[in-house]
Amino acid sequence: MSDSSQSIDDVLEYLRYMADKGDAGAQFSLARVYYDGSRTITRNFQRALFYFGSVARQHWAKDGKIVGKENQSKVLFGSAAGYLGLMHMRGEGVPQSFEKAKIWFQRGVDLVYIHPCLIVRGIN
């Protein structure tokens, strides 16, 4: 194993440790790692979904009511919602559902976060 591979493993181990403690930033970072993949890490939509969902559950209850504290990072939660919308729209790791995609996109927009590739127009 090369030094760079070992370094990546160390970073992932640390992120998993922090994510298990409920750190939304670490959860989001792991979600992105698994969503995007890399030369050494295979894309894994199930793991990405788990970690994006972990971030979202810190801000929204299952019924959509806000449970997070007002001082928490809206951009982080909005970003997670955007990715969840994207995954539902594309059927990545979940059955494709434009209805669920629209719900997640709207939650992200409601937090004043609009990712350039996540324009809600046309998903009515």
C-alpha positions as CSV (number, residue, x, y, z in Angstrom):
1,M,0.0,0.0,0.0
2,S,1.4,3.4,-1.0
3,D,1.7,6.3,1.5
4,S,-1.0,8.2,-0.3
5,S,-3.4,5.2,0.0
6,Q,-2.6,5.0,3.7
7,S,-3.2,8.7,4.1
8,I,-6.6,8.4,2.4
9,D,-7.5,5.5,4.7
10,D,-6.5,7.5,7.7
11,V,-8.6,10.4,6.6
12,L,-11.6,8.1,6.0
13,E,-11.2,6.5,9.4
14,Y,-11.2,9.9,11.1
15,L,-14.2,11.0,9.1
16,R,-16.1,7.8,10.0
17,Y,-15.2,8.3,13.7
18,M,-16.5,11.9,13.7
19,A,-19.6,10.9,11.6
20,D,-20.4,8.2,14.1
21,K,-20.4,11.0,16.8
22,G,-22.9,13.0,14.8
23,D,-20.6,15.5,13.2
24,A,-22.6,16.8,10.2
25,G,-19.6,18.1,8.4
26,A,-17.9,14.7,8.6
27,Q,-21.1,13.0,7.5
28,F,-21.4,15.3,4.5
29,S,-17.7,14.8,3.6
30,L,-18.1,11.0,3.6
31,A,-21.3,11.3,1.6
32,R,-19.4,13.3,-1.1
33,V,-16.5,10.8,-1.1
34,Y,-18.9,7.9,-1.7
35,Y,-21.1,9.9,-4.2
36,D,-18.2,11.2,-6.3
37,G,-15.8,8.3,-5.9
38,S,-12.1,8.6,-6.7
39,R,-9.2,6.6,-8.2
40,T,-9.0,4.6,-5.0
41,I,-12.7,4.7,-3.8
42,T,-15.5,3.3,-5.8
43,R,-18.7,5.2,-6.1
44,N,-21.2,3.8,-3.6
45,F,-24.6,5.4,-3.8
46,Q,-26.0,3.4,-0.8
47,R,-23.3,4.8,1.5
48,A,-23.7,8.3,0.0
49,L,-27.4,8.1,0.6
50,F,-26.8,6.9,4.2
51,Y,-24.5,9.8,5.0
52,F,-26.5,12.5,3.2
53,G,-29.6,11.2,5.0
54,S,-27.7,11.4,8.3
55,V,-27.0,15.1,7.7
56,A,-30.6,15.8,6.6
57,R,-32.0,14.0,9.7
58,Q,-30.2,16.5,11.9
59,H,-32.3,19.3,10.4
60,W,-35.6,17.7,9.3
61,A,-37.9,15.1,10.8
62,K,-39.4,12.5,8.5
63,D,-42.5,14.7,8.1
64,G,-40.4,17.6,6.9
65,K,-40.6,19.7,10.1
66,I,-37.4,21.4,11.1
67,V,-35.7,19.8,14.1
68,G,-32.3,21.3,13.8
69,K,-31.0,24.3,15.7
70,E,-31.2,27.7,14.0
71,N,-27.5,28.3,14.4
72,Q,-26.4,25.2,12.5
73,S,-25.1,25.5,9.0
74,K,-27.9,26.0,6.6
75,V,-25.6,25.6,3.6
76,L,-24.6,22.1,4.8
77,F,-28.2,21.0,5.3
78,G,-29.3,22.6,2.0
79,S,-26.4,20.9,0.2
80,A,-27.4,17.5,1.6
81,A,-31.0,18.1,0.6
82,G,-29.8,19.0,-2.9
83,Y,-27.8,15.8,-3.3
84,L,-30.8,13.8,-1.9
85,G,-33.0,15.4,-4.5
86,L,-30.5,14.7,-7.3
87,M,-30.2,11.0,-6.2
88,H,-34.0,10.6,-6.2
89,M,-34.3,12.4,-9.6
90,R,-31.6,10.2,-11.2
91,G,-32.5,6.9,-9.3
92,E,-29.0,6.7,-7.8
93,G,-29.2,4.3,-4.9
94,V,-33.0,4.7,-4.6
95,P,-35.9,4.1,-6.9
96,Q,-36.3,7.1,-9.2
97,S,-38.9,9.5,-7.9
98,F,-39.5,13.0,-9.2
99,E,-41.9,13.6,-6.4
100,K,-39.3,12.9,-3.7
101,A,-36.7,14.8,-5.7
102,K,-38.9,17.8,-5.7
103,I,-39.4,17.6,-2.0
104,W,-35.7,17.5,-1.3
105,F,-34.9,20.2,-3.8
106,Q,-37.5,22.4,-2.2
107,R,-36.1,21.8,1.3
108,G,-32.7,22.9,0.0
109,V,-34.2,26.0,-1.7
110,D,-36.1,26.9,1.5
111,L,-32.7,27.1,3.2
112,V,-31.6,29.6,0.6
113,Y,-29.3,27.1,-1.1
114,I,-29.5,26.7,-4.9
115,H,-26.8,24.5,-6.4
116,P,-26.3,25.5,-10.1
117,C,-27.2,22.0,-11.4
118,L,-30.2,21.7,-9.2
119,I,-32.7,24.1,-10.7
120,V,-36.2,23.1,-9.7
121,R,-37.9,24.4,-12.8
122,G,-39.7,21.7,-14.7
123,I,-40.2,19.3,-11.8
124,N,-43.8,20.3,-11.1
